[in-house]
Amino acid sequence: MNRRDFLHATSAALAAPALAFAQRKTSWSAGVATVDITPQQSLWMAGFSRRTEPSQGVALPLHAKALALQASSGRPAVLVTVDLLGVTARSASHVVARLQRRHRIARSNVLFNASHTHCGPVVDEQLSVAYHLSPEQWGAIRNYTAWLDEKLVAVIGDALSQLRPANVAYGRGSAGFAANRRVSFTPNGPVDHAVPVLRVDKPDGSPLAIVFGYACHNTTLGNAFVQYHGDYAGVAQAVLEQRHPGTTALFVTGCGADANPAPRGTLELVQAHGTALADAVDRALPGAAAISPELQTAYGVVDLPFVDAAARERWHSKLTIEPIYLKRHAALMEQAIARDGRLPKAQPDPIQIWVLGPDLTLVALGGEVVVDYSLRLARDYPGRRMWVAGYSNDVFGYVPSRRVLREGGYEGADAMIYYGRPGPFTDDVEELIVNKVKRLMPG
């Protein structure tokens, strides 16, 4: 189903009156742009190791979107969202380097977030252990990744060129379809049902952009589905843009590494979850409170150490992963030793903070981040309105909390095989991240 057919099929059920906005004086400027990043050819799709064939067409187009925000006379910052499994550090650095040459934009002022759909193409060499691909297939992925980088540079430039006076407001809703998936460890594990919402309006009150988030794996569709699709996050964006003509909807993935949509498995459920999320956004929009035109940004990297050789060997001996993945992982480790003389000792983890107005704080963490981080940071900063995102700037693997790390399992350690990392993180991973957030926090 293409985008036009999808919107036509759902328009009757999704119709809603246009938002009514009060005119008010503003010192914000905003610009938004969208680009289609759906591959023009069949590529291997990212996320599921058990897929047996490359993509077979397009069910819902994939997009990259950029929202540029500028407070008063400050420098602009740009949020970039993509309907992909994840952005890699290599791609992010390529894009930022070009932006710095063209627009003199600081690294802290460019934030990448991926929806984590498992129905988009493989990019770069992300999760390479999970796929059995020919050199020609990897070559096609490299070509797509280079093309994607150019598209990201262009869409960011377009958003910056569109900067115009705007109003910005924040609201918060709730959606209930996320369920903790680590039931073998914690039957009633924690979830975060919050739906943070940022609304950006033109001075006359007409809508310009809606940014919204949710902490749940974007995996309603399973490995047997082989068409490009943005999953529930793609549906929610399309629904909101249908309901509010003239607006661009951008989805920011939260700390949902240990949550799945429930139930899941069909296109009908994708539509149901996406519509439920759009409903939550619409319920939050009328009560959104204006944000004063202040913007502070910070960016840093914290090294997350891997366990030592002895602990790595104990972990490896207990794995029940199919031998083909262990063999591919071993080959990658041999390549690393041949190249660098040793295995990497730590994983660089990007951490970014944006503070809008006096207290709305967006913390963007790299990797597939479990829900404990958003819940903890909300507790640690009770005087701030906290919005914590995962899947930002580099999706290099899972980022467990201390609890999840000690429990083990897929999110705690075993997924490191598929991501081509040498082993689990050490027990201090949570404190290292939280302390880095504390050091970066403006004010």
C-alpha positions in Angstrom: 0.0 0.0 0.0 1.5 3.4 -0.9 1.1 6.5 1.1 -1.8 7.9 -0.9 -3.8 4.7 -0.6 -3.0 4.4 3.1 -4.2 7.9 3.8 -7.3 7.5 1.6 -8.2 4.2 3.3 -8.0 5.8 6.8 -9.2 9.3 6.2 -12.8 8.7 7.3 -11.7 7.2 10.6 -9.0 9.7 11.2 -10.7 13.0 10.3 -10.3 15.6 13.1 -10.8 19.3 13.2 -7.8 21.5 12.5 -6.1 22.8 15.7 -7.1 26.2 16.9 -4.2 28.3 18.1 -4.2 31.7 19.7 -2.1 34.4 18.2 0.7 35.6 20.4 4.0 37.3 20.1 7.0 35.0 19.6 10.8 35.1 19.7 11.2 31.5 18.4 12.1 30.8 14.8 11.4 27.4 13.2 11.8 25.6 9.9 10.8 22.1 8.9 11.6 19.9 5.9 10.9 16.3 4.8 12.6 14.0 2.3 11.6 10.6 1.1 14.4 8.1 1.9 12.7 4.9 0.7 15.3 2.9 -1.3 14.7 2.9 -5.0 15.8 -0.7 -5.2 15.4 -4.0 -3.3 17.8 -4.1 -0.3 18.1 -6.3 2.7 15.9 -5.1 5.5 17.3 -4.3 9.0 16.6 -5.8 12.4 15.6 -9.4 12.1 18.2 -12.1 11.7 15.7 -14.6 10.5 14.6 -12.9 7.3 15.2 -15.0 4.2 14.8 -12.5 1.4 15.4 -8.8 0.6 12.6 -6.2 0.4 9.7 -6.8 -2.0 8.2 -3.3 -2.5 6.9 -0.5 -0.4 3.9 -0.6 2.0 4.5 2.8 3.5 7.3 5.2 2.4 10.2 6.0 4.7 11.1 9.6 5.5 13.8 11.8 7.1 12.5 14.9 8.7 14.3 18.0 10.1 13.0 20.6 12.5 15.2 23.6 13.0 14.6 25.7 16.1 16.2 29.0 17.0 15.6 30.9 20.2 15.8 34.7 20.1 19.2 35.7 18.7 20.9 32.3 19.5 22.2 29.7 17.0 19.8 27.3 15.4 19.6 23.6 16.5 18.2 20.8 14.3 16.3 17.7 15.3 16.6 15.0 12.6 14.3 12.0 12.7 14.5 9.0 10.3 12.3 5.9 9.6 15.3 3.5 10.0 16.6 1.0 12.5 19.3 3.5 13.5 21.8 6.1 12.5 25.5 5.0 13.0 28.3 7.2 14.4 30.0 7.1 11.0 27.0 8.4 9.1 26.3 11.1 11.8 29.9 12.3 11.7 29.9 12.5 7.9 26.7 14.5 7.9 27.8 16.8 10.7 31.1 17.5 9.1 29.4 18.7 5.9 26.9 20.8 7.9 29.7 22.5 9.8 31.4 23.5 6.6 28.2 24.8 5.0 26.3 26.2 8.0 28.9 26.5 10.8 26.6 24.5 13.1 27.9 23.1 16.4 27.8 19.4 17.0 25.6 19.8 20.1 23.0 21.5 17.9 22.3 18.5 15.6 20.4 15.6 17.1 19.7 12.4 15.1 17.0 10.0 16.3 15.8 6.8 14.5 12.3 5.3 14.8 13.9 1.8 14.9 11.5 0.3 12.4 12.6 -3.2 11.4 11.1 -2.6 7.9 13.7 -0.3 6.6 17.0 -1.0 4.8 20.2 -2.0 6.4 22.5 1.0 6.7 26.3 1.2 7.0 27.5 -2.1 8.7 25.0 -2.0 11.5 24.1 -5.4 12.9 26.2 -7.1 10.2 26.5 -10.3 12.2 22.8 -10.8 11.8 22.8 -11.0 8.0 24.2 -13.4 5.4 24.8 -11.1 2.5 26.9 -11.3 -0.7 29.6 -8.7 -1.5 27.2 -7.3 -4.1 24.4 -6.9 -1.5 26.8 -5.1 0.9 27.9 -2.9 -2.0 24.3 -1.9 -2.6 23.9 -1.1 1.1 27.1 1.1 1.1 25.7 3.0 -2.0 22.4 3.6 -0.2 24.1 4.8 2.9 26.2 7.3 0.9 22.9 8.5 -0.8 21.2 8.7 2.6 24.0 10.9 4.0 23.5 13.3 1.2 19.7 13.4 1.7 20.2 14.1 5.4 22.6 17.0 4.7 20.0 18.4 2.2 17.0 18.1 4.4 18.8 19.8 7.3 19.8 22.6 5.0 16.2 22.9 3.8 14.9 23.2 7.3 17.5 25.9 8.2 16.6 27.9 5.1 12.9 27.9 6.2 13.5 29.5 9.6 10.6 31.8 10.3 8.9 33.2 13.5 7.1 30.5 15.4 5.5 29.6 18.8 6.6 26.5 20.7 4.7 24.6 23.4 5.0 21.3 25.3 2.3 18.8 26.4 2.2 15.2 27.6 -0.1 12.4 26.8 -0.2 8.6 27.4 -0.6 5.5 25.2 -0.9 2.0 26.6 0.2 -0.5 24.0 3.9 -0.9 25.1 4.6 -4.0 27.2 7.8 -5.0 28.9 9.1 -8.0 26.9 11.6 -9.4 29.5 8.8 -11.5 31.1 11.1 -14.4 31.9 13.1 -12.2 34.2 10.4 -9.7 35.5 6.9 -10.8 34.6 5.5 -7.3 35.3 8.5 -5.3 34.2 8.5 -1.5 34.0 7.3 0.5 31.0 7.0 4.2 30.2 3.6 5.0 28.7 4.3 8.7 28.4 3.8 10.5 25.1 5.8 13.8 25.2 4.7 16.3 22.6 6.2 19.4 21.2 4.0 21.6 19.1 5.4 24.3 16.8 3.0 26.8 15.3 3.2 29.7 12.9 2.4 33.1 14.5 -1.1 33.1 13.0 -1.8 29.8 14.8 -1.6 27.4 11.9 0.4 24.2 12.6 4.0 23.8 11.4 5.3 20.7 13.2 4.4 18.2 15.9 7.2 16.3 17.6 6.1 13.3 19.7 7.8 10.3 21.4 7.1 6.9 22.8 9.2 4.2 24.5 8.5 1.0 22.6 10.2 -1.1 20.0 8.9 -0.2 16.6 8.3 -3.9 15.8 4.6 -4.6 15.3 5.5 -6.3 12.0 7.6 -9.5 12.1 10.4 -11.0 10.1 8.1 -12.5 7.5 7.1 -9.0 6.4 9.4 -7.8 3.6 8.0 -4.5 2.4 9.4 -1.1 3.4 7.2 0.3 6.2 7.7 2.7 9.1 5.7 0.4 11.5 3.5 2.1 14.1 5.7 5.2 14.3 5.3 5.7 10.5 1.5 5.2 10.7 1.2 7.7 13.6 3.2 10.4 11.7 1.0 9.8 8.6 -2.2 10.0 10.7 -1.2 13.3 12.3 -0.2 14.9 9.0 -3.6 13.7 7.6 -5.5 15.2 10.6 -3.6 18.5 10.6 -2.9 19.6 7.1 0.2 21.7 6.7 2.0 20.2 9.7 5.0 17.8 9.7 5.0 15.1 12.3 8.3 13.9 13.7 8.6 10.8 15.9 11.3 10.5 18.6 11.9 7.0 20.0 12.1 6.8 23.7 13.9 4.3 26.0 12.0 1.3 24.7 14.6 -1.3 24.2 12.9 -3.7 26.5 9.3 -3.1 25.4 7.3 -4.4 22.5 3.9 -3.4 21.0 1.2 -5.7 22.4 -0.4 -7.3 20.5 1.6 -7.4 17.3 2.1 -9.2 14.0 -0.3 -7.8 11.5 -0.8 -4.6 9.4 -4.1 -4.1 11.1 -2.3 -4.0 14.5 0.2 -1.5 13.0 -2.6 0.8 12.1 -4.3 0.3 15.4 -1.2 1.2 17.4 -0.2 4.1 15.2 -3.7 5.5 15.4 -3.7 5.0 19.2 -0.4 7.0 19.4 -1.8 9.7 17.2 -4.9 9.9 19.4 -2.6 10.4 22.5 -0.8 13.2 20.7 -4.1 14.9 19.8 -5.3 14.7 23.4 -2.2 16.4 24.6 -2.0 19.2 22.0 -4.8 21.5 23.4 -3.2 21.6 26.8 0.3 22.3 25.6 2.0 25.1 27.5 4.0 27.8 25.8 7.8 27.5 26.1 9.8 30.7 26.5 12.4 31.3 23.7 15.5 29.8 25.4 17.6 27.0 24.1 20.8 25.5 25.6 22.5 22.5 24.1 25.3 20.1 25.2 27.0 17.1 23.6 29.5 14.6 25.0 30.7 11.1 24.7 31.2 8.6 27.5 33.2 5.4 27.2 31.3 2.3 28.3 33.9 -0.4 29.2 33.5 -4.0 28.1 34.1 -6.8 30.6 37.6 -8.2 30.7 38.7 -11.4 28.9 37.9 -13.8 31.7 34.3 -12.4 32.1 33.9 -12.4 28.4 34.9 -16.0 28.1 32.4 -17.0 30.9 29.6 -15.1 29.1 30.5 -16.6 25.7 30.5 -20.2 27.0 26.9 -19.8 28.2 25.5 -18.5 24.9 22.8 -20.5 23.2 22.9 -18.5 20.0 23.0 -20.4 16.7 26.5 -21.3 15.6 26.4 -19.3 12.3 26.1 -16.0 14.3 28.9 -17.0 16.7 31.1 -17.8 13.6 30.5 -14.4 12.0 31.1 -12.7 15.3 34.4 -14.6 15.8 35.5 -13.5 12.3 34.8 -9.8 13.2 36.8 -10.1 16.4 39.7 -11.6 14.4 39.5 -8.7 12.0 39.6 -6.2 14.9 42.7 -7.9 16.4 44.4 -8.0 13.0 43.6 -4.3 12.4 44.2 -2.8 15.9 46.2 -5.4 17.7 43.5 -6.0 20.3 39.8 -6.0 20.9 38.1 -2.6 21.7 38.1 -1.9 25.4 35.1 0.4 25.5 32.1 1.6 23.4 31.8 5.4 22.8 28.3 6.4 23.7 27.0 9.8 22.6 24.9 11.8 25.0 23.2 15.0 24.1 21.0 17.5 26.0 18.7 20.2 24.8 17.0 22.5 27.3 14.1 24.5 25.9 12.7 27.3 28.0 13.6 27.1 31.7 13.1 23.4 32.3 12.0 21.2 29.4 15.0 18.9 29.1 15.5 16.5 26.2 18.2 13.9 27.0 19.2 11.9 23.9 21.1 8.7 24.6 23.0 6.5 22.1 22.1 2.9 21.6 19.1 0.8 22.3 18.3 2.1 25.8 16.1 0.2 28.3 13.3 2.0 30.1 15.1 2.2 33.5 17.0 5.2 32.2 14.0 7.4 31.5 12.4 6.4 34.8 15.6 7.1 36.7 16.4 10.4 35.1 12.8 11.6 35.9 13.5 10.7 39.5 16.9 12.3 39.5 15.6 15.6 38.1 12.2 16.2 39.8 12.3 19.9 39.1 12.6 19.5 35.3 10.2 18.3 32.7 12.2 15.4 31.4 12.0 13.8 27.9 14.5 11.0 27.6 15.1 9.4 24.1 17.2 6.4 23.1 18.3 5.5 19.6 20.0 8.8 19.2 23.2 9.7 17.2 24.5 6.1 17.1 22.7 2.8 17.5 25.7 0.6 18.4 23.9 -2.0 20.5 21.8 -2.4 23.6 22.4 -0.2 26.7 21.2 -2.1 29.7 20.7 -0.7 33.2 22.5 -2.3 36.1 19.4 -4.3 36.8 19.0 -5.6 33.2 22.8 -6.2 32.9 22.8 -8.4 36.0 19.6 -10.3 34.9 21.3 -11.0 31.6 19.5 -12.2 28.5 19.2 -10.6 25.1 19.0 -7.0 26.2 21.5 -7.5 29.0 24.3 -9.0 27.0 23.5 -11.5 24.3 22.6 -9.1 21.6 26.2 -7.9 21.6 26.9 -10.8 19.4 24.7 -9.5 16.6 26.0 -6.0 17.0 29.6 -7.2 16.6 30.7 -6.1 20.1 33.3 -8.1 22.0 31.2 -8.7 25.1 28.9 -7.2 27.7 29.4 -3.9 29.5 30.7 -3.7 33.0 28.4 -3.2 36.0 29.0 0.5 36.2 27.4 1.2 32.8 24.4 2.9 34.3 26.3 5.2 36.6 28.7 6.2 33.9 25.8 7.4 31.7 23.9 9.1 34.5 27.0 10.9 35.7 27.8 12.0 32.2 24.3 13.4 31.9 24.8 15.2 35.2 28.1 16.8 34.0 26.5 17.9 30.7 23.3 19.3 32.2 23.1 23.0 31.6 22.3 25.2 34.5 
